[in-house]
Amino acid sequence: MSRALPPSASIATPQEGAKLHAPSAERNAVHIAAFLRENAPASGQALEIASGTGQHIISFAAALPALTWQPTDIAPDRLRSIDSYVHDNGLSNVKPAQMLDATTAGWSTVHGGQDLIVLINLLHLISVAETRIILNEAAQALSPDGALMIYGPFTRDGTLVSAADQRFDAELRAADPAIGYKDTRDMQRWFLDAGLTALSQEMPANNLGFIARKTSS
């Protein structure tokens, strides 16, 4: 996945050393960590897709210390930032960041057996086809009792819930007509097609959190 995005889609500024800082990650990390504590497995293996700056992973690893976390991203500067945050916070339950483009089919064969997979603020930045690849691969990578957590902005039954969401979605689609907010109705259908059953919860700033698990046979 590589495309030009509007500047508001991914803001990260250089900090000390290799660290990058994203204001949105600072704002939502505590809320997402609380959501994970309520819904995620307490122990096992956890994979974060598109870890970004690394601000999220240090919050999650501290909140769920019995999980062993694997951060990933596609950008070398983000990988360096992740490792820098992890090192400076002295976290022993986070592995070195790895390169992963989760929009490319086949990654579940390398990252199988996950008790938790976390994906934050990515689906509105990629196409429908790429979204469905991620859901299908995540379903295959999950352990039988594993959970997939997705967080971000979505339309609800075809409706954008705020003027800010309307502006941002329009900005994304102007930059690339293939991307933009995904709808809750489509998400539920795509989860089911991937063999997952998902519940959603309202989150701060008009975001949604999904928790999906393998559908019982």
N, C-alpha and C positions, 0 to 999 in steps of 0.2 A: 504494500500500500504506500503510494507516494503521490501527493497531489498538492496543489496550491490551495491554501485555506485563507479566509479573511483573518486579519490580525487579531480580532477578538476571539477567535476560536481556540487559540492556544498561546496564552501569554506566560512566558517564563523569562525571568531576568537573571543575569549572572550575579552570583554572590561570592562569598569567600571560597577560594580554591576552585574545585570543580563543581561546586553546588550551583543548582539553578533554583529559582523561587517562583512558584505559581500562586498568586493570591487566592484563586479559587480553591486550590488544594488546602491551603491554610484554613480557609473558612469551613470547608465541609468535612475535613478529616475526622473530627471528633464525632460528628453525627453519623458518619458511615461506620466508624469503629463501634459505636453503640449498637447500630443495626446489626453488625456482624456478631457482636457478643450475644444478641438475642436469638440469632438464627443460624449461625455457622457451627460446624463441628468444633468441639473444644480442643481436639488434638488431631495429629496426623500431618499430611502434606498439603500445602496451600500454594497455588500458582496465581500470581497476579499478571494479567495481560495488560500491556501498555501502561507500565508503572509510572511513566513520566519522570518527574523530577526526583522522586523518592520520598517526598513528604508524606505520602499516604502510607507507604510500606512501613515506615518507622512507627507510625501511630498504630497500625494494625498489629505489628509484631509485638508491640508493648501491651496492647489490649488482649491479645490471644497468644501468650508466651508458649503454650504447649504445642502450637502449630509451627512447623518448619516451613518458612516462606521462601519461594522462588520468584524474585522480581524479574520482569522481562520488558524489553522495549525494542523499537527498530532503529533508534537514533543513538549513535555512539556518545554524543554529549549527554544524553539522558542516562545512559548506562553508567557513565563516570559519576554523574550527579547522585544516582541511587547509591552506588558503592560508598561515596563520600559521606552521605547522610548516615548510612548504616554504620560505617566505621566510627564516626564521631559520636554516635549514640551508644556505642558499645554493645550492639545487639548480637547475640550469639545464635539466634534462631532464624537468621536471614542468610541465604546463600548468595554468592556473588551474582550480580545481575547478568542475564544472558540475552543475546539477540534472539528475538522471535517476532516474525510477522504472522500474527494469528489469522490474517485474512487469506493466507495461502493454505490450501487443503493439505492434510497429511501430518500436521504437527502433533496430533493426539498420539501417534505411534511413539513419539519421543517423550511426551509428557503425560504418560498414562498413570493411572492409580492415584489421581488427585482427590483428596477429601474435600477440598474447597478450591474453587476457581473464582477469582474476583476480576471484574471488568468495570472501569469507571470512566464515564464521559468520553466514550469512543463512538458509539453507534450512530450518533447524529453526524459524525465526520466521515462516515464510510457509506458505501452503496448497500442496497438491499441484498445483492448477491454476496457481498463480503460479510454482511451481518449474518446471513444464513450459514455461511461457511463456519464462522466462529461458533454459532450455536450447535451445529452438527459436530464439529470437532470437540467442543467442550463436553458435549454429552458422551462422546466416546472416551474422553480422557478422564471422566469422573469415575471414582470407585463406586460400587453398588449403592452405598449410602451417602455418597458425596453430594455437595450442593454447589450450584452456580449462583453467584450474586452479581447482578448488573445494576448499576446506578447511573442516572443521567436524566436529561430532559426528553420528554415524550409528548406527543399529542394524545389526548384522551378521547377515544371514540370519534376521531376526526376533528377535534377542537383543540386549538392552541389556547392555553388557559390564561395568558397574560399578554399585554402589549409588548413587553420585553421579549417574550418567546416568539411572538409574531415577527418582530424585527430581526431577531437572530436567525430564525429559520429562513426568512427571506434572504438574508445576507449569505447564508450558507448555499442556498440553491442558486443564487446569482453567481457565486464563485464556481459552483459545479452542480449542474442540474441532477446529478446522480445521488447527491447526498442530501442531508436534512433530517429533521426529526422523524423518528419512526413512531407508528401509531400503536396504541395498546392492543387493539383488535388484531392487527397483523402480528404483533409480538406473541400473543397467546397462540395463534395458529402456527407460527414458526417454532415455538417451544414444543408444541404437540408433535409437529412433523419431525422434530429431532429426537422424540422419545422422552420429553421432559414435561413435567407439570409444574406450573409457576404460580406463585402468589405475589401480589404487589402491595406496596405500602407507600403512602405519601411521605415525602421527605422535604426538608427546608428548601426554600427558593424555587418552589414549583417542580422539583425533581421527583422521580419515582425510584424506589428500590424494588427489584425483583429478586425473589429467591426461588430457584428452580431445582427440582430433584427428578431423578429417573422415574418414569411412570411405572407404577406397579403392574405386573402382568397378571 
